[in-house]
């Protein structure tokens, strides 16, 4: 089988985890990593840093069309969103990457550029948008809607029929009760238990919400 060349955008710790998923998947050949200019020529788990974000237009013109955004998300998704839009505007392709060690129901839908990591479970009727990260051991239960550019961190639990707005970050081990609506741009802290809906831009940590 001929493998497609794939360029990774971002060379930090999250990139390491994504590399492991791509290697396990076996459908792509990692052609290089884009990172900070001063890291050009260095290696990320054996893969060469071939340039920086500014090289995306040139690389697409040269026929390198497939990308995965491997920047992590701490607070703001803005840089990930900007990169996604840049690649799309130049007719680049962002495939969904689904770990063979995850379970994604055939009755679920995953948007382009989304990464589902090892041990994650996306159940029947779930809808995950574009440019999202469903991190290791995250649970996305039945009929959940996750809008574009969200990051669901390790071992979080999103119970049935939850709606998560665009650009939201759910921290490691957080649990969201069924039927909750989370507005866009929220940050939910690690280990939080969310029992009520959150308005857009909320910061929810340890059971308390700041708007």
Protein Blocks (a to p, Z undefined) as FASTA:
>chain_A
ZZdddddedjbfklmmmmmmmmmnopaccfbdcddfklgoiaeehiacfbdfklmmmmmm
nopabdcdfbdcfklmklmmmmmmmmmmnopacdddddfkbccdfkbccdehiacdehia
cdehiacdehiacdehiacdehiacdehiacdehiacdehiacdehiacdehiacdehia
cdehiacdehiacfbdcdehiaceehiacZZ
